Amino acid sequence: MTAADVAIVGTGPNGLAAGVTMARAGLRVELYEAAGTIGGGLRSEALFDEGVVHDVCSAVHPMAAASPFFREFDLAARGVELLHPEISYAHPLDGGRAGLAHRDLAATCAGLGPDGDRWRRLMEPLLARSRGLVDLILSDQRSIPRDVVAALRLGTRMLSHGTRVGAGGFVTEEAPALLTGVAAHGLGKLPSLGSAAVAMLLGHLAHGTGWPLPRGGSARIADALAEDITAHSGAFRTGHRVTDLRELSGARAVLLDTSAKGLLELAGDRLPRRYARALERFRYGPAAAKVDFLLSEPIPWANPGVGRAGTVHLGGTREEMCRQETANARGVPSEEPFVLLVEPAVTDPGRARSGKWPVWAYAHVPNGDDRDPLRLVRSHIERYAPGFGDTVLEQRSITGVDYERYNPNYVGGDIGSGAMTLRQSIARPTARLDPYSTPLPGVFLCSAATPPGPSVHGMSGYLAARSALRRRFGVRTTPSLAPGARPEAAARSGGG
Ligand SMILES: Cc1cc2nc3c(=O)[nH]c(=O)nc-3n(C[C@H](O)[C@H](O)[C@H](O)COP(=O)(O)OP(=O)(O)OC[C@H]3O[C@@H](n4cnc5c(N)ncnc54)[C@H](O)[C@@H]3O)c2cc1C
């Protein structure tokens, strides 16, 4: 039983975004978190050394820099500094070669030689409609696109880069590897239309609002959201795993920042059979298995440009990545899986100490994989940075299965909260008109298991909160989230 108007289960970025929105509407909000600290995918910890922080999950924030929720919330005004690397991401290849995606589009094109012009023609039109493209993809996937030109530009590029026939027309190995490395963020089969949409969104942002890291670690973002909730009378209960929705009776709205499986568990047999079956059929995607390192010095990349990048993709050529990622999505483990790597101190020098250099890296592995990723990740880095092993002071690994123990939302280690197939990016978690509402009155799903899906953008929480405000409290005007804006007074008495 709770005395709050709104109970929120889970404090990942979406639970927190929902909390901010509901509290700003003048409602009493209570947030429950199973772990000892808030943040979900936004936690940072000193893993090896008191003075050196590692991000436990998310590290790089192109979505937080661009999303409509964070645009309005305004992280900068709340003291969260998003720092930009000179090179947004890099993709090393054998023989000391590398594709480098500078924040500056012209510098990128110059470095891509004969493919430079093609890269410019791919990205420039998207950059010109960036706001429309971001708002289209980071939406509930049900509204008519406001920027039809952006939608058309996205659609044509998805067709030419998301199928086997259209490999994009590049002539070198660097440019297609660069683009496919971004598509691999979709954690699924390659090529595919869904992963091509991811490549276009993240790919153009690398030259626009950027792929920044928050100064001091990802937890800074969670702290800023939590401060706003507390300032508007919200309360947190950490170390409390909710096991049954009946615990929250008394709240007029319950928002679940949980997986689809979590919703099934919490609701027990109260869900209508048809809806429960649809949730059971919801498919989970590949897992992440992570390794954190403490090094004595920066990674000795064969190509020095890679060492100036905020994010590094290790996956070899486009063909290698298509083979590995497709096999991985089918549950076949690879000896050389795709690896995402970040040396945070390249962008935020304060993250390193003398002789202590943090590295964050995770591999794509099949769902439910319990292999220790240490050997695989180390040998993959060594391929492009001979001598890497000599710099390792400390290391810690987390298997795909461990990730679900760490956070129940990562089912089988799936950090995307459900496979991001084209179908499941819309029918997320089911094909309801309002994907945030459930058949249980007053119960809403607000996690990355709803559109627009994974990443730290806060949009699932924000859109779910707006749905709850409308349906449960009769509030049709979205409260202002801007720093210093006064909360609405009317919500508590309205609606039904
Ligand atoms: C290794 C890794 C790297 C990533 N890298 C990036 C990145 O660089 N950039 C990026 O944008 N995204 C990244 N992501 C993805 C991003 O972290 C997630 O998409 C995002 O955190 C999802 O937000 P959420 O609020 O839906 O859920 P989560 O962040 O998963 O939070 C859910 C919270 O709910 C709690 N919870 C669940 N069930 C219950 C219950 N019954 N009772 C109480 N509490 C409960 C959990 O403990 C958890 O704290 C990464 C994820 C991982 C794991």
The ligand as a Gaussian input file, in Angstrom:
#p B3LYP/6-31G(d) Opt

LIG

0 1
 C       26.869000      -2.661000     -20.981000
 C       25.852000      -1.668000     -21.445000
 C       26.250000      -0.611000     -22.230000
 C       25.331000       0.334000     -22.674000
 N       25.786000       1.418000     -23.356000
 C       24.939000       2.420000     -23.659000
 C       25.440000       3.659000     -24.118000
 O       26.658000       3.862000     -24.183000
 N       24.542000       4.628000     -24.441000
 C       23.194000       4.452000     -24.283000
 O       22.412000       5.378000     -24.598000
 N       22.691000       3.294000     -23.799000
 C       23.527000       2.288000     -23.465000
 N       23.052000       1.133000     -22.888000
 C       21.596000       0.908000     -22.842000
 C       20.899000       1.716000     -21.753000
 O       21.592000       1.614000     -20.542000
 C       19.463000       1.192000     -21.595000
 O       18.812000       1.185000     -22.857000
 C       18.669000       2.073000     -20.652000
 O       19.292000       2.139000     -19.384000
 C       17.248000       1.541000     -20.473000
 O       16.596000       2.351000     -19.538000
 P       15.333000       1.840000     -18.692000
 O       14.982000       2.951000     -17.795000
 O       14.299000       1.340000     -19.633000
 O       15.805000       0.567000     -17.864000
 P       17.083000       0.291000     -16.965000
 O       18.108000       1.334000     -17.129000
 O       17.454000      -1.110000     -17.228000
 O       16.541000       0.422000     -15.476000
 C       15.583000      -0.435000     -14.928000
 C       15.693000      -0.357000     -13.405000
 O       14.528000      -0.974000     -12.842000
 C       14.913000      -1.755000     -11.740000
 N       13.891000      -2.798000     -11.570000
 C       13.496000      -3.715000     -12.489000
 N       12.507000      -4.500000     -11.958000
 C       12.287000      -4.041000     -10.702000
 C       11.378000      -4.422000      -9.662000
 N       10.516000      -5.428000      -9.816000
 N       11.400000      -3.732000      -8.497000
 C       12.256000      -2.690000      -8.320000
 N       13.133000      -2.291000      -9.270000
 C       13.148000      -2.958000     -10.449000
 C       16.281000      -2.306000     -12.136000
 O       17.024000      -2.700000     -10.996000
 C       16.893000      -1.099000     -12.859000
 O       17.579000      -0.268000     -11.941000
 C       23.950000       0.183000     -22.373000
 C       23.539000      -0.870000     -21.558000
 C       24.483000      -1.778000     -21.066000
 C       24.049000      -2.855000     -20.120000

